């Protein structure tokens, strides 16, 4: 009997969602004339949502991400290297 079980990785789905949110927030900040990296770092360090614009629902989007998970994904991606 052949096992045709398909496995799904919730971690990959969550990482993809975090990436999508960050890209959307980055674009919204850029459109409003902010320095997106500085604003996102400010938000991560302080967890103060006012660092993120409400433009294109960016503030609401970023608040859906747990800050610890966001930091884990960022550090993991950074350390992957080449």
Backbone as a chain_set.jsonl record, in Angstrom:
{"seq": "XXXXXXXXXXXXXXXXXXXXXXXXXXXXXXXXXXXXXXXXXXXXXXXXXXXXXXXXXXXXXXXXXXXXXXXXXXXXXXXXXX", "coords": {"N": [[0.841, -1.177, 0.0], [0.605, 2.169, -0.871], [1.582, 5.075, 0.703], [-0.079, 8.002, 0.591], [-0.004, 10.362, 1.91], [-0.087, 13.781, 2.386], [2.051, 16.237, 3.523], [1.863, 19.25, 5.268], [3.463, 22.278, 5.992], [3.063, 24.279, 8.616], [4.714, 26.193, 9.607], [6.108, 27.202, 7.359], [3.965, 28.383, 6.02], [3.252, 30.351, 7.852], [5.614, 31.862, 7.9], [5.59, 32.791, 5.274], [3.304, 34.381, 5.381], [4.124, 36.334, 7.2], [6.217, 37.49, 5.743], [4.768, 38.55, 3.556], [3.14, 40.423, 4.873], [5.125, 42.139, 5.923], [6.254, 43.108, 3.537], [4.041, 44.483, 2.463], [3.622, 46.424, 4.449], [6.072, 47.75, 4.322], [5.923, 48.853, 1.712], [3.695, 50.552, 2.016], [4.667, 52.382, 3.905], [6.764, 53.477, 2.44], [5.341, 54.655, 0.316], [4.107, 56.716, 1.694], [6.212, 58.337, 2.216], [7.979, 57.814, 4.276], [10.947, 56.499, 5.955], [11.13, 53.272, 5.483], [12.577, 51.124, 6.706], [13.649, 52.233, 9.081], [11.258, 52.899, 10.389], [9.991, 50.401, 10.709], [11.882, 49.073, 12.299], [11.767, 50.74, 14.542], [9.155, 50.171, 15.356], [9.412, 47.414, 15.965], [11.27, 47.467, 18.091], [9.98, 49.033, 20.029], [7.324, 48.296, 20.046], [5.346, 50.061, 19.53], [2.599, 51.001, 17.836], [2.293, 53.352, 16.418], [4.482, 53.882, 14.891], [3.996, 52.789, 12.484], [2.293, 53.48, 9.542], [-1.2, 54.153, 8.913], [-1.96, 53.96, 6.369], [-3.093, 52.098, 3.621], [-3.924, 50.096, 5.346], [-1.774, 49.241, 6.849], [-0.903, 49.411, 9.548], [-2.765, 47.906, 10.953], [-2.317, 45.434, 9.764], [0.352, 44.769, 10.533], [0.079, 44.464, 13.237], [-1.092, 42.046, 13.506], [0.863, 40.214, 13.577], [2.857, 38.362, 15.738], [5.313, 39.806, 17.704], [7.618, 38.458, 18.647], [7.671, 36.206, 16.977], [8.05, 37.485, 14.552], [10.636, 38.566, 14.917], [12.069, 36.155, 15.17], [11.759, 35.042, 12.6], [13.027, 37.021, 11.047], [15.703, 36.935, 12.049], [16.362, 34.274, 11.512], [16.158, 34.224, 8.676], [18.131, 36.095, 8.038], [20.442, 34.841, 8.969], [20.611, 32.639, 7.343], [22.054, 33.15, 5.058], [24.217, 32.623, 2.241]], "CA": [[0.0, 0.0, 0.0], [1.371, 3.41, -0.981], [1.111, 6.151, 1.582], [-0.218, 9.238, -0.193], [-0.231, 11.45, 2.857], [0.573, 15.038, 2.054], [2.371, 16.985, 4.72], [1.898, 20.695, 5.13], [4.243, 22.925, 7.035], [2.446, 25.518, 9.093], [5.793, 27.164, 9.787], [6.333, 27.849, 6.072], [2.815, 29.245, 5.758], [3.35, 31.51, 8.751], [6.735, 32.666, 7.403], [5.12, 33.456, 4.056], [2.362, 35.426, 5.786], [4.928, 37.405, 7.794], [6.91, 38.148, 4.625], [3.774, 39.328, 2.82], [2.768, 41.577, 5.705], [6.256, 43.075, 5.956], [6.359, 43.763, 2.229], [2.936, 45.439, 2.35], [3.9, 47.524, 5.378], [7.207, 48.468, 3.736], [5.426, 49.639, 0.575], [2.817, 51.607, 2.529], [5.532, 53.395, 4.512], [7.482, 54.132, 1.341], [4.368, 55.506, -0.396], [3.821, 57.894, 2.518], [7.419, 59.151, 2.324], [8.773, 57.466, 5.453], [12.033, 55.545, 5.782], [10.461, 52.058, 5.945], [13.408, 50.316, 7.598], [13.674, 52.902, 10.394], [9.938, 52.815, 11.006], [9.748, 49.01, 11.108], [12.764, 48.817, 13.439], [11.17, 51.449, 15.671], [8.002, 49.388, 15.803], [9.87, 46.166, 16.578], [11.917, 47.754, 19.371], [9.089, 49.646, 21.017], [5.976, 47.752, 19.871], [4.451, 51.214, 19.433], [2.012, 50.928, 16.504], [2.301, 54.625, 15.7], [5.596, 53.879, 13.944], [3.49, 52.261, 11.223], [1.198, 54.268, 8.989], [-2.489, 53.486, 8.696], [-2.126, 53.894, 4.915], [-3.273, 50.729, 3.096], [-4.195, 49.189, 6.46], [-0.484, 48.69, 7.263], [-0.816, 49.289, 11.008], [-3.598, 46.764, 11.331], [-1.652, 44.217, 9.292], [1.547, 44.417, 11.318], [-0.32, 44.09, 14.594], [-1.531, 40.653, 13.462], [2.059, 39.387, 13.701], [3.488, 38.353, 17.048], [6.63, 40.425, 17.565], [8.647, 37.44, 18.833], [7.721, 35.414, 15.741], [8.644, 38.35, 13.545], [12.073, 38.592, 15.169], [12.613, 34.835, 14.858], [11.819, 34.907, 11.141], [14.059, 37.927, 10.552], [17.028, 36.425, 12.397], [16.565, 33.037, 10.742], [16.414, 34.57, 7.278], [19.411, 36.787, 7.974], [21.526, 33.897, 9.204], [20.66, 31.631, 6.273], [23.184, 33.524, 4.193], [24.247, 32.122, 0.872]], "C": [[0.889, 1.245, 0.0], [0.734, 4.475, -0.096], [1.083, 7.447, 0.782], [-0.544, 10.424, 0.712], [0.571, 12.671, 2.428], [0.818, 15.783, 3.359], [2.45, 18.472, 4.403], [2.7, 21.271, 6.286], [3.575, 24.237, 7.409], [3.488, 26.607, 9.28], [6.046, 27.918, 8.487], [5.192, 28.797, 5.729], [2.883, 30.511, 6.594], [4.474, 32.438, 8.292], [6.33, 33.44, 6.158], [4.168, 34.598, 4.392], [3.122, 36.617, 6.368], [5.652, 38.183, 6.7], [5.954, 39.048, 3.841], [3.372, 40.58, 3.586], [3.895, 42.597, 5.715], [6.416, 43.814, 4.634], [5.26, 44.808, 2.043], [3.149, 46.656, 3.236], [5.033, 48.386, 4.824], [6.734, 49.383, 2.601], [4.548, 50.799, 1.033], [3.642, 52.741, 3.144], [6.278, 54.182, 3.439], [6.563, 55.094, 0.586], [4.085, 56.796, 0.376], [5.063, 58.748, 2.767], [8.278, 58.879, 3.546], [9.965, 56.604, 5.048], [11.509, 54.218, 6.348], [11.283, 51.231, 6.935], [13.429, 50.924, 8.999], [12.343, 52.764, 11.117], [9.645, 51.402, 11.498], [10.616, 48.647, 12.301], [12.215, 49.508, 14.686], [9.981, 50.697, 16.243], [8.446, 48.124, 16.537], [10.461, 46.425, 17.968], [10.94, 48.236, 20.438], [7.704, 49.003, 21.093], [4.924, 48.862, 19.888], [3.889, 51.252, 18.015], [2.043, 52.25, 15.728], [3.513, 54.776, 14.785], [5.136, 53.462, 12.548], [2.278, 53.072, 10.788], [-0.091, 53.449, 8.904], [-2.775, 53.335, 7.199], [-2.154, 52.429, 4.456], [-3.399, 49.679, 4.207], [-2.915, 48.577, 7.053], [-0.399, 48.476, 8.775], [-1.612, 48.08, 11.504], [-2.935, 45.452, 10.936], [-0.502, 43.814, 10.202], [1.186, 43.991, 12.734], [-0.854, 42.666, 14.654], [-0.36, 39.688, 13.648], [2.596, 39.502, 15.122], [4.924, 38.851, 16.883], [7.764, 39.414, 17.736], [8.798, 36.571, 17.59], [8.37, 36.213, 14.621], [10.166, 38.383, 13.7], [12.729, 37.255, 14.843], [12.772, 34.642, 13.356], [12.93, 35.792, 10.58], [15.464, 37.405, 10.827], [17.328, 35.153, 11.616], [16.909, 33.334, 9.293], [17.779, 35.239, 7.108], [20.574, 35.802, 8.081], [21.625, 32.787, 8.15], [21.816, 31.891, 5.33], [23.059, 32.941, 2.802], [23.963, 30.666, 0.826]], "O": [[1.822, 1.343, 0.796], [-0.469, 4.731, -0.145], [2.128, 7.928, 0.345], [-1.256, 11.352, 0.328], [1.765, 12.579, 2.146], [-0.081, 15.94, 4.186], [3.031, 18.883, 3.399], [2.613, 20.795, 7.418], [3.529, 25.179, 6.618], [3.195, 27.793, 9.133], [6.184, 29.141, 8.501], [5.422, 29.889, 5.208], [2.606, 31.607, 6.106], [4.312, 33.658, 8.294], [6.685, 34.609, 6.004], [4.215, 35.656, 3.765], [2.806, 37.768, 6.069], [5.69, 39.413, 6.737], [6.3, 40.181, 3.505], [3.275, 41.666, 3.013], [3.653, 43.79, 5.536], [6.686, 45.015, 4.621], [5.516, 45.894, 1.525], [2.889, 47.786, 2.823], [4.955, 49.614, 4.857], [7.108, 50.554, 2.548], [4.646, 51.904, 0.499], [3.349, 53.917, 2.927], [6.404, 55.404, 3.525], [6.96, 56.212, 0.259], [3.85, 57.845, -0.225], [4.985, 59.769, 3.451], [9.209, 59.634, 3.827], [10.001, 56.051, 3.949], [11.449, 54.054, 7.566], [10.735, 50.696, 7.899], [13.247, 50.215, 9.988], [12.31, 52.536, 12.327], [9.107, 51.226, 12.591], [10.146, 47.983, 13.225], [12.202, 48.919, 15.767], [9.818, 50.598, 17.459], [7.92, 47.801, 17.602], [10.182, 45.685, 18.911], [11.065, 47.884, 21.611], [6.999, 49.151, 22.09], [3.762, 48.626, 20.218], [4.638, 51.513, 17.074], [1.842, 52.26, 14.514], [3.563, 55.709, 13.983], [5.805, 53.745, 11.555], [1.359, 53.315, 11.57], [-0.065, 52.22, 8.834], [-3.728, 52.658, 6.813], [-1.317, 51.628, 4.873], [-3.024, 48.521, 4.025], [-2.965, 47.52, 7.682], [0.126, 47.458, 9.226], [-1.16, 47.335, 12.373], [-2.985, 44.474, 11.682], [-0.394, 42.653, 10.597], [1.925, 43.23, 13.358], [-1.051, 42.13, 15.744], [-0.563, 38.491, 13.853], [2.767, 40.603, 15.644], [5.659, 38.369, 16.021], [8.773, 39.505, 17.037], [9.914, 36.236, 17.193], [9.15, 35.675, 13.836], [10.896, 38.241, 12.719], [13.831, 37.226, 14.296], [13.796, 34.139, 12.893], [13.695, 35.349, 9.723], [16.321, 37.429, 9.944], [18.439, 34.981, 11.112], [17.848, 32.758, 8.744], [18.491, 34.972, 6.14], [21.569, 35.924, 7.367], [22.629, 32.079, 8.089], [22.474, 30.962, 4.863], [21.965, 32.787, 2.259], [23.947, 30.074, -0.253]]}, "num_chains": 1, "name": "protein.A"}
